[in-house]
Amino acid sequence: MTEAPLWPAIWKINGNCLRAAMGFGFGWVFLEWSTAPGFELAALFAGLFALGGALCAVRAVIGTIKLILRQRRWARYGAQGAAPKADRLAREADLRAKGLIR
């Protein structure tokens, strides 16, 4: 796992934001139509679209919070421990001193 952004999660959040905007936009259009005589049913559609937009907006906010918390958790995990470093090479004298070679 890397510190790179999680594109599927970001696309999902952006999709939810787009759906919320469309829901609120269509709700507003139907609300405007409901003021005309003979289009009283449009108020029901306006409410349904607004409810759908609100649900998508809540999903987008929750997804954003989850993504931020995950990135913070990953940063805390990455901050633990020391940076990796290579071992020094064993010299022939060290190997002889330990009795590993003659």
C-alpha positions as CSV (number, residue, x, y, z in Angstrom):
1,M,0.0,0.0,0.0
2,T,1.3,3.4,-0.8
3,E,0.4,7.0,0.1
4,A,-1.0,7.6,-3.4
5,P,-4.6,8.7,-3.5
6,L,-7.2,6.0,-3.7
7,W,-8.8,6.7,-7.0
8,P,-11.9,4.4,-6.7
9,A,-12.8,6.1,-3.5
10,I,-12.3,9.6,-4.9
11,W,-14.3,8.8,-8.0
12,K,-17.1,7.4,-5.8
13,I,-17.1,10.7,-3.7
14,N,-17.2,12.8,-6.9
15,G,-20.0,10.7,-8.3
16,N,-22.0,11.1,-5.1
17,C,-21.4,14.9,-5.3
18,L,-22.6,15.0,-8.9
19,R,-25.7,12.9,-8.1
20,A,-26.5,15.3,-5.1
21,A,-26.2,18.3,-7.4
22,M,-28.4,16.8,-10.0
23,G,-31.0,15.7,-7.4
24,F,-31.1,19.2,-5.9
25,G,-31.2,20.8,-9.4
26,F,-34.1,18.6,-10.7
27,G,-35.8,19.1,-7.3
28,W,-35.6,22.9,-7.9
29,V,-36.9,22.6,-11.4
30,F,-39.9,20.5,-10.3
31,L,-40.5,22.9,-7.5
32,E,-40.7,25.7,-9.9
33,W,-43.2,23.7,-12.1
34,S,-45.3,22.9,-9.1
35,T,-46.3,26.6,-8.7
36,A,-48.1,26.5,-12.0
37,P,-51.8,25.5,-11.9
38,G,-52.3,21.8,-12.9
39,F,-48.8,20.7,-11.9
40,E,-49.4,20.0,-8.2
41,L,-47.9,16.5,-8.5
42,A,-44.6,18.1,-9.4
43,A,-44.2,19.1,-5.8
44,L,-44.0,15.4,-4.9
45,F,-41.3,14.8,-7.5
46,A,-39.5,17.9,-6.2
47,G,-39.5,16.4,-2.7
48,L,-38.3,13.0,-4.0
49,F,-35.5,14.5,-6.0
50,A,-34.4,16.7,-3.0
51,L,-34.5,13.7,-0.7
52,G,-32.3,11.7,-3.2
53,G,-29.9,14.7,-3.5
54,A,-29.7,14.9,0.3
55,L,-28.9,11.2,0.7
56,C,-26.2,11.4,-2.0
57,A,-24.7,14.5,-0.3
58,V,-24.6,12.6,3.1
59,R,-22.9,9.7,1.3
60,A,-20.3,12.0,-0.2
61,V,-19.6,13.6,3.2
62,I,-19.3,10.2,4.9
63,G,-17.0,8.9,2.1
64,T,-14.8,12.0,2.4
65,I,-14.5,11.6,6.2
66,K,-13.6,7.9,5.8
67,L,-11.0,8.7,3.2
68,I,-9.4,11.5,5.3
69,L,-9.4,9.2,8.4
70,R,-7.8,6.4,6.4
71,Q,-5.1,8.7,5.0
72,R,-4.4,10.0,8.5
73,R,-4.2,6.4,9.9
74,W,-1.8,5.4,7.1
75,A,0.4,8.5,7.8
76,R,0.5,7.5,11.5
77,Y,1.4,4.0,10.5
78,G,4.1,5.2,8.2
79,A,5.6,7.4,10.9
80,Q,6.2,4.5,13.2
81,G,9.6,2.9,13.3
82,A,12.9,3.8,11.7
83,A,13.7,4.3,8.1
84,P,15.0,1.2,6.4
85,K,18.8,0.9,6.1
86,A,21.2,-1.8,4.8
87,D,23.3,-4.0,7.0
88,R,27.1,-3.6,6.6
89,L,28.8,-6.3,4.7
90,A,30.6,-9.0,6.7
91,R,34.3,-8.8,6.3
92,E,36.5,-11.9,6.1
93,A,38.2,-11.1,9.4
94,D,34.8,-10.9,11.1
95,L,33.7,-14.3,9.7
96,R,37.0,-15.9,10.8
97,A,36.6,-14.4,14.3
98,K,33.2,-16.0,14.7
99,G,34.5,-19.3,13.4
100,L,32.2,-19.3,10.3
101,I,35.1,-19.8,7.9
102,R,38.7,-21.1,8.3
